[in-house]
Amino acid sequence: MKAIYSLILLVSAFFICSCGGEKRDPMMSQLIGHTYWEIRDIVFENAAGEGMEWHGEALDGSAVEDLSLSFEGSCAQENCGQGVYIKNQASGEVEAVLQIFHGVEDIFPHFTRKVSIPTGEQLHVGCRQFCYEGGNISLSYKVLGAKVISK
């Protein structure tokens, strides 16, 4: 008899735990169904630069101080955060590596992009948010490394 009560208790606990779980946003579920590279391409579809893999290797930082990130205007979609721009104030073209953090669970915690910025130029490198029907994902940017590649 104890075995039957134990079994009923165990099955009841299983159903209670599985039904009370947090509901995931449908777009988040859709993103999680894609690979890291597919998501990166979706998020940065209209931004300068190219996606790259970075696993913590040391990067040349000799031109980091010659770059500035700014947040201005609005992104392609209305009410979807500000555009993110990088400006080169060095005496030559700079190649920079950017790290972009996001809050999507079950996906590597950041994207990494490489961009070449001509002297005195400002390039659009993304948005502060990735918006989709039903919500948005906040993005934060950091320059990991930068070096002058031509004068």
Secondary structure, 3 states (H helix, E strand, C coil): CHHHHHHHHHHHHHHHHHHCCCCCCHHHHHHHCCCHHHHHHHHCCCCCCEECCCCCCCCCCCCHHHEEEEEECCCCCCCCCCEEEEEECCCCEEEEEEEEECCCCCCCCEEEEEEEECCCCEEEEEECEEEECCEEEECEEEEEEEEEEEC
